[in-house]
Amino acid sequence: MTSPIPVRALPRTSENSLLADAGSGTRVEFRGIVKDYGATRVLHGLDLDIAPGEFVSLLGPSGCGKTTALRVLAGLEQANGGAVLLGGTDVSGVPTNRRDIGMVFQSYSLFPHLRVIDNTAFGLLRRKVAKAEALRRAGDALALVGLDHLADRFPHQLSGGQQQRVALARALVTEPRVLLLDEPLSALDAKVRVQLRDEIRRIQLRLGITTVFVTHDQEEALAVSDRIAVMNAGRIEQIGTPEELYLSPATPGVAAFVGLSSLVPGVGAGDTVRVWEWTLPIAGDAATGEVEVFVRPENVRLVAAGGVEAVVQESTFLGSFRRTLVRTTDGVLVRVQHPASERVEYDDRVRIALDLEPVSVRPHP
């Protein structure tokens, strides 16, 4: 298993009590977690060690078991086998309200009849914190997410992004040992989603709180995580830093899910694979014979001469670059990422070349 990377702490520049009381995070461990729903097994002996203060994303397609794993950690689901440890203590039999966790769901789940400040203070009041102290701490939590100026509004007076910030403040106000995020951004529009994603990461770094983030969006996971656990069919296929997963995927499944690739035919020869006129190093297990090769768009170039002939199928302008789909003379579709100044049109004849970067391969079907 890859060693956890050190958490990147940011300087504390506020008198906010949440920051002043911030600790170094809590270790989270899944040990052989098995979860069945009737005759269907959805988690197959899940093992995962999350370092104190680390931000780890559980990434995978729908039905891979990532939300179930989070719910087992939260105590909302009872595992059929294995143990969950928080700070070295087995909490498998501990109810949710005694695990000292904060959780943010996809739905905002705010009380419509309560003001923002009262929604935020709700958990503290349930814990018998004096009202004046609860409201003070709720104000600090709202300041942390930039909403203290909206404390007296009601949820229906807020945008979706603002409501999700209130949900985040409510999760943080009790100063939990662990923060759990279950696809909290998927209901938001693209621009707000990016803004709130970055805000969550900023706050997590300032607090140093151990965070587990469930998402099916690879861009979100790559942008905010210290490490990512890619899940498939109830198992972790690979865990590593965003760079490790993107540049050195351990399995074809990870290569297909993380990042964008074209599948092109090749012939494996041990640690290398021959693709058209190029010999490329293989990232992962050696291969021989006919294989399919995952080629990243940024590792394909348009060239004036040489290379492989192709015809442009479509070209998309993406601001600082273009992404163009071409069909080679032998019928292979390849995506090319190139400068926006290299403009091509449908049906243009072009030539492409491959960079000699490591690639993932899978057996030819």
C-alpha positions, 0 to 999 in steps of 0.5 A: 500500500502506498504510504500516506503523504503528509497533510499540507497544513495552511497557516491559521490567520483567524480567531475562529474557534474552530481553527483554534481548536483544530487537532491533527486528525484521526486515523480511520481504518477499514479492516476486512469489511464485508457487507451483504444485502440479502444474497448479494455481497456489495463489499468484499473484505474492504481494507483501507487505512486513512492517515490522520488529517488525510483527504481520501476519496472513494471513486467509482461508478454507481454500484461499486460499493463506495457509498455503502463503505461510507455508511458503514463508517458512519454507523448507518449500515452494520457490516457483516464482517470486519471492523471499523476503527477510529483512532485505533478504537473499534467502533463497529458496535458504536451507534452513529451519534456516538462516533463523533463524525460529521456528515454531508449528504447530496441532499441539503437536509436543512430544516425549512422552518429554522434560520441558517444560524439555528440549522447550524447550531442544531447539533450543538443544542442536541448535545446540551450546549448552552444556547449562547455558546451554541450560537457563537460556535455556529457563527464561527462555523458559518464564517468558515464557509463564508455565510455568517452574513446570511445567518438570519435567512431561511433555507428557501432564501438561499441558493443551492450552493449556499444551502450546501455550505450551511450543511457543511457548517452544520457538520463542522460545528461539533468539531467532529473527528472525521468528516464524511462527504457523500457526493455533496456536489452532484446536485449543483451546477458546474461553476458552483460545484467547482467553487464549493469543491475548492472551498471544501478542500481549503477548509479541510486543510485549515482544520486538519480534519480527516475526510472521506469523500465519495464521488463518481466524478474523477475530476473532483477526486483528482482535484482535492484528494491526498489519495484516491481509492478507485473501487469496482464491484465492492473492492479497491482496485488501486489506491494512490495519489492522483498523480499515481493513478493517472500516470501509472494505473495498476489495472485496465479498469483504473486506466479506463475510469481515471482520465480520458483514453483512446483504445488502440490495437498493439502487440505486447512484447513483455515490458513494451508494446508496439503501436503502429511504428512506436514502441511504448513502455507498459505501465503495470504488468507485462503483456505479450501478443495482441492487446488493447492500449490506453493512449491519453489524448495529451500523448498524441500530437498532430505532425506535419510529416511522418506518423500515421494518416488520419481524417478528422471526425470532430474537433472541440474548442476547450479554451486553452486547447482543442480536443480532436477525434480522428480516424486512422486509415486502419479505422482506429478512433484516436483523441488528440489534445493540441494547442487551440491555435492548431485549428482543424475541421471535419474531414481534414486529412492530418497525421498523428504521432505518439509520445513515448510515454508509459501506457496501460494495456489489456488483452484483446477481446 
